[in-house]
Amino acid sequence: MSSESRMDHVEPLPPSGLQAELVSGTQRAWVTEVGGGLRSYEMNGRSVVDGYGVLEMASGGQGQVLVPWPNRIGDGRYTFHGVEYQLPLSEPGKHNASHGLVRWSNWRLDQPGPARVQASYLLHPQPGYPFSLRIEIDYQLSETGLRVLVATTNVGDRAAPYGFGQHPYLTVGTDLVDDARLQVPAGAVVPTDARGLPTGDVLSVSGTDLDFRLLRQIGPAVLDTCYTDLQRDANGVTSAVLADPTGHALTVWADHTVHYLMIFTGDTLAQARRRRSLAIEPMTCPPDAFRTGVGLLVLEPGQQQETTWGITPNG
């Protein structure tokens, strides 16, 4: 008997899965099946988000959704309602569980219109996180820019610990972030150690080189910094600004549920991407919230938590 192997021609699937394109005027954005993340966003042919190509994988958290926790959990071990849990160490070099559980999962993408995409995912119970969440993200372009609405529902039978974050890298076209100007409306920072875990302090930015409450050049500043004590407008919205020397600017805004902004100048990225763009990450809680309880949200069965953030290109 003989056997014959056959290879049919199959079009290769991009590493980030199916792609949903949003179009509104001169704006274009792409949302990916893998992770439900924001792969790219541009306006007038100019990048707003420093993303990655359709034939590349996300690296350094590019545009990824950070659920059910943003940033890190030290040793991946935490106690919730008297029970200790152990998560896989997705950042083994620092012995941390990093950036949640949905970044590499297969999301469903639905597109009700050319300028709108809805990404959804059902997070089933698993070792270290035996809770059930349904995450629905609505990406929409309009004349004001990109708006992202994240609605997470506890669809399980027990209370669940929860935090949200997202990880876009912003660019205003400068070769390095050194030449860009930054404004972060924050009165304090959460210092972290070499593992990226909070030291337990909250320090005022007054009189320090971490004070970006007034728009100023980033220069050589090395930032991997969690900002808090955020200033807000009358609607509870906080806004950070990244601008080039000519005044072209981007605003990253977030609603009242976002109490922390992680600012990262990319100094630990691969050489080709190092300090090329600035991550401005809206987060509902600081690093290590599952262990410390600081800013941690607890979703009861059936409870839904909504967070809205967005990017507004100006000039």
N, C-alpha and C positions, 0 to 999 in steps of 0.2 A: 504494500500500500504506500502511496505517496501523498504528501500533503503540499499544498501550494498556499503560500501567503500572498495576500493582496493588500495593497495600500491605496485606498481611495484618496483623491485630492480633497483635502479639507482646508478651507481658508483659516489661517492661524488666528486664534482669538487674542486680542491684546491682553497683556499681563494684568491690566486693571479691568478686564471684562468688557461688557457692552458699554457703549458711551451714549449718553443723552446730551444733545446740544441745545442750549438755550440761546435765543436770538431776540434782541430788542434794539432796533435802530442800529447804531454802530457798536453795540455791545454783544459779546459772545462769551458763553461760559460752557464748560463741560463737567458733567457729573458722572461718576463711574459706578458700575455695578459692584466692583470690589470695594467694600467699605462704605459705599454711599457717599464718597468724598468729593470735594471740589478739586478737579484736576487742573483746571485752567480758567482764567477770566481775563478778558481783554476789552479795551474800548478804543475805537478809532485805530485798530491794528496795533495798539500799544498794550503791553502786558500790565495788568493791575495786580494779578497774583502770579508770583514766580512759581509756576507749576512744573509739570513734567510731560514728556511726550507720550503719545498714544502707544508707542511700542516700549515704554519704560515702566518699571515699577515705581511706586511712590517711595521716596527715601527721606529720612529725617522727619517723618510725620506729615509730609506735604499735603495740605488740605484735608487731612483725615479727621474723622469723627471720633471723639474720645469719650466712650460710654462703656461701662457704667461708672468709670472714674477717669478724670484727666490726670496727667502727670504720673506720679509714682506712688507705689505702696512699698515701704521698706520691708524687705525679706518676703514680700507677698503674703504676709501673715497678718490677720486682723481678727478682732473679736466683735461679734454683732449679736445683741440680745443674749449674751452669755455663752455663745457658742464660738469656738475658734475655728477659723477657716484658713486654708493654705492655697494660694493661687500659684500657677506656673510662673517661673521667673523669666519674663520676656526681655529683661535687661540683665542677663547673667553676670556681666562684668561688674556691675554695681549691686548685684543681688537684690534687684527690685522687680516688682511687677509693674509694667509701664503701659500707660495710655489705653487702658481698657481692654475690651474683648471683641470689638466689632470691626477693627481696622482691616482685617483680611477676609472677612466673611462675605458671602454672596447676598447682596441686597436685591430687592425688586425695584425696578424703575418704571414709573408710569408718567406719561407726558400728556396732561390735559390741554396744553396749548404750546405754541412755539417759544414762549418766554417763561415757561414754568415746568418744573420737573418735581415729582414726588418720589422720594426714596423711602423704602420701608424695610424693616427687618424684625424678625421675632427672635429674641435672645432666649434660648431654652436653658433650663438649669444645667449646671455642669460642676465638676469638682472645683471647689474654691468659691463658687458663686451659684448656689442652688436656688436661684430666683428667676422669675419669668418676666421679661419686659418686652413690650412692643414699642419700637422706636419708629417714628414717622417724621421725615424731614421734608419741608416744602421749600424748594429753591425757586425764587422768582426775580426776574429782571424787570425794571421799569425805568422811567426817566430819572429816578433818584438813585439808581444803582441796583445792587444785589441785596435782596432780603432773604434771610434764612430763618425759618420757623421750625423749631425742634419740639415735638410733642412725644413724651415718653409716658407710657401707661404700665402700671404694675398689673399684669394679667395672671398673676399667680395667686396662691392662697395664703401667703405670708408676707409680712412687711419686708421691704428690700432696701438696702443702702444704695444711694445713687448720687452721682455727680456727672456733670456734662462739661465738655470742652471741645473746641475745634482748633485746627492747627494750620491756618493759612500763612504763607510767606508773602509779604507785600513788597512791591517794587515801584519806584517812581523813576526808573530808568537810569539811575546812577550806577556806575560800574561797581562801586562798593557802597555799603551803607554809611561809611565814614563821611561821605559828602552829602548825605541826606540830613534833613532836620526832623526832629521828633518832638511831639508833645504827648505826654501821658498824664491824665488828670488824676493823679494819685498822690496822697499825702504820706503813704507809708509803704514799706516793703516787708516781705517775709523772708528773712535770710535763710539760706540753705547750706548744707555741708557738702563735702566732696561727692557724696552719693546723690545729691539733689533733693535731700530730705530736710524739712524745716528744723531749725535749731530750737524752736520754741519761743523765739522772740518776734516782735513786730516793732520795727524801727521807723521813726520819722525820716523822711527824705530831706528835711530842711537842713541846709548847710552842707549837703553831701553831693558827690558827683552823680548820684542816682536821681537827682531832682530834675525832672523834665516837665514840670507843671507849666512852664513857659516854653514855647517852641524854640528849639536851639539845635545846633549841629550835633550829630552823634559823635563825630570825630573818632578817636581811638577807643572809645568806651567799649568794654566787653560786658555784654548783658546776657544773662540767663536768669532773669530776675522776675520774681512774683510780686506784682504791685497790688496794693489794696487801699482802703480808705478812699474810694473813688468819688470824685465830684460828679454831680448829675444835674441835668436840667430839670425844669418844672415837671416833665413827664417821667422822671426817673431814669432817663437815658444817659449813659456815660459814653464819651467819645475820645478816641486817640487819633492823632494826626501824624501822617508821614508826608513830608514835602521835599521837593528838589530845590536847588538854590534859586530857580527862576519863579517859584511859586506854585508850580503844578503839585497838587496834593491829593491824598487819599484820606478818607475818614473811616475808621473802623468803629462802629457804634454797637452798643449792647443794652438790653433792657435791665430792669431792676433786679432780675434774678442772678445777674453776673456780678459777683463781688470781687473778682480777681482778674487781672490781665497779666499774662506771662509774656515778657518781652525777651526775644532771643536774637542775638546778632549773628548766630550761625558759626561761631568760631570753632566748634568741634565737628563740623560737617566735612565731607570730602573736600579736598583742596579746590576743585573746580567750582564748588558752591559756597565756599567759605566767605562769609560777610558780603555775599552778593545780594541778599535781600533780608528783610526783617520779619520774623514771626511775631505777630500780635495775636495772642490766643485768648479769647474770652473763656472764662472758667467760672463755674458756680461755686467751686471750692478750691482750696489750695492743695499743694502736694501733700500726700500722706493722710488725707482726710479720713480714709477708712480706719486708720489706726488712732488718729488723734480725736476724731469727731468734729474737728473745726470745719464749719461750713457744710457738713454732711447733711444731705437730704435723706429723709426716710419716706418712702412711698408705701402707703398702706394698700392692701388689695383693692383694685379698682381705681386708685388715685392716679391722676395724670398731672405731670409737670411740664410746663411750657417755657421755653426760652427763645427769645428772638434776638438776632444780631444781624449785622450787615456791613456792606462796604459801599461808600459813596465816593466816586471819583469827582474831584473838583478842579476846574481849570484845565 
